[in-house]
Amino acid sequence: MQDFFALQKQKISAFLLPFLEKKRKDLKRTGDMGGGVCARLKTFVPRGKMLRGGLLVLSYGLFKPGVPAPVIQAGAALELVQAGLLIHDDIMDGDLERRGEKSLFYEYAARAQARKLNRAFHVGESLGICAGDIAFFLSYELLSGLDLPAGGGAGGSTRFGAGSHTRSGAGAGIGAERCTSAGTIPRLIGLVSRELSYVAAAQMLDVYRGAQDRLKLSENDILRLYTYKTARYTFSLPLLCGALLARAAEKQLPRLEKIGELLGIIFQIKDDELGLFGDSDKTGKPVGSDIKEGKKNLYYYYLFGRGGRTGHERLLNLFGSGQAGKKEIEEIRSLVIGLGIQEKINKKVDQRAARVSRMITQLPSGRGGARELLLELLRYNLKRVA
Amino acid sequence: MQDFFALQKQKISAFLLPFLEKKRKDLKRTGDMGGGVCARLKTFVPRGKMLRGGLLVLSYGLFKPGVPAPVIQAGAALELVQAGLLIHDDIMDGDLERRGEKSLFYEYAARAQARKLNRAFHVGESLGICAGDIAFFLSYELLSGLDLPAGGGAGGSTRFGAGSHTRSGAGAGIGAERCTSAGTIPRLIGLVSRELSYVAAAQMLDVYRGAQDRLKLSENDILRLYTYKTARYTFSLPLLCGALLARAAEKQLPRLEKIGELLGIIFQIKDDELGLFGDSDKTGKPVGSDIKEGKKNLYYYYLFGRGGRTGHERLLNLFGSGQAGKKEIEEIRSLVIGLGIQEKINKKVDQRAARVSRMITQLPSGRGGARELLLELLRYNLKRVA
């Protein structure tokens, strides 16, 4: 499984780096800043795992053999989208580090500081906003330029005739049994755009909640945020994109969407767990940073629900105070285990794992064991902490 | 001319408002923030003049009669892009007002402040970043969903056969003599994306220069910024989009691109002039705000070139100090006239006006006098100040 993703990452990089180099040269026409963003993306993007790009390739493989060039290009587009979101997120969260280096906006801020520019930190944030925007625009340029053969998805046959024009609306599968070439690119772009608007809307909620100390949330509120901020975008979207490119039958799409949501929620809960119990050397982010930033995750929810009245004030001081040190994090860990929260959350994860596992086995097995790879990904996620 | 733009604005609004209302409801699935952005865009977008959307319709009219629905939809998409750019720009420039109301990020900041949230101003900036992103994503959703009839641009005939698949790369016109239906949407999206990456790159340069007190720029540096930050995006892009939708002959595209650049540079220079000599009641922004913000415009360039050594230090104090009051602005106005700068800049404008006027007369006259409207727009721009 990890080999598969490493291989796709290699392929995506091999496509993306020359593209970014070409854009670097092209953007120089505007002056000497835009090219720099492309140069920076060339080192930034390959430092990620390229989970989304890899998943898109995997999904294609469920329905079609081989990995045609447009599939890699679409995977690269998703990785640029991810870069844009991370660049903007780091500004919002004030994260100075990302992927083991300075975050992009902070790099600009540090440079502005070194040159003694006015309001250097704000200059860094402003340049970061533009850089994130550029990553989005480049991503759309890649999607719009997919070279799909006439009559079908990437590498598909031409049995539906050259470019018969059957659009079925972004996302929903109305009308056409299978998507045809003329409509695939617009449909793909519609799907990506709709999903990204959900991500940005969910991020707003996260920002807004993060700035409030005392906040009454339901478990549903939290799971909805997980769904729209992470799960659908990280899992459902690549799975759907791959299926559209492979011209999978329409009935597969809602199934893949749901599989993505379940995998994504498990992934996010495990991420929270890692944030609390993980080894910061391996996770790349300091233990307890979620707590320090006041992130309202499932642990937060159950702690407040079960902490009792006296525990409540104590927790408020621990969460979101920005002051939580080693001792305080230890205290929260003990509470999470002692109050049976860890067990309760694990149970929720297990229920979802069983359900998604069943759903995955209903997918076509795919060439090169694509379906098995998805099951492996699930298992890998489940044991990330243990 | 103003009637034409007012009418297109009406049509674009009539399409855009129900779309935003639909998205407002849809985004509610993510929680209670995303819908609010759409509600806010519903009042924000119609307060603009919708120059870009109107120009797109005008350009379509050069080549085809009528105004089919997809042309209005594409115009609406450009207005959403503009909204996204303005929302992000206001964060970067720290502009608290826009179109006579609180700027979007500042509205969020004020609300966060009223609710005593932590770091309220930063919360406002963060929510503004997301809101701008959402405007971009909605715009792409509109572009991807253009319902073009088989075989041609919006409302075009089918003489090139149903959806024959001839893509000719984003922007450049390689291969296909005319754009066909299958390729029109991807090509349009590629064109928009490429141009937006130029805008963002140019904006970076503007931010970076704005933060430097002493900066040696050539006239070319400034004109290049005008070209990529404003001119091409505001004029060339809508003209090209309209022509693509009308399936204009390929040879028209470079002509429209150049016309757009020239019109746009004139527009920008006149905007600078308004910023210095205009009536703030009419322009909607305080006189001299460019000077206060240290914007490096053509006036800035000539003032420094002609101010002499003693004038230099004085100018440095006036520009970018954030302190320029009425008296200082009066002083700059006198210098601009006394040193013959106004005259020199007017001459540059006139040269360009003559050139673009000649180029416009080479365009087809269009139904409903589209070509004449473009000439009127030029004349209107030229006399905006006088």
Interface residues (C-beta under 8 A of the other chain):
Chain A: K23 L27 R29 T30 G31 D32 M33 G34 G35 V37 H88 I91 M92 G94 A112 R115 L117 N118 R119 A120 H122 V123 E125 S126 L127 I129 C130 A131 G132 D133 I134 F136 F137 L138 Y140 E141 L143 S144 G145 L146 D147 A150 G151 A162 G163 S164 H165 R167 G169 A170 S181 A182 I185 P186 R187 I189 G190 V192 S193 R194 L196 S197 Y198 A200 A201 A202 Q203 M204 L205 V207 Y208 A211 Q212 D213 D221 R224 L225 Y228 G320
Chain B: K23 L27 R29 T30 G31 D32 M33 G34 G35 V37 H88 I91 M92 G94 A112 R115 L117 N118 R119 A120 H122 V123 E125 S126 L127 I129 C130 A131 G132 D133 I134 F136 F137 L138 Y140 E141 L143 S144 G145 L146 D147 A150 G151 A162 G163 S164 H165 R167 G169 A170 S181 A182 I185 P186 R187 I189 G190 V192 S193 R194 L196 S197 Y198 A200 A201 A202 Q203 M204 L205 V207 Y208 A211 Q212 D213 D221 R224 L225 Y228 G320
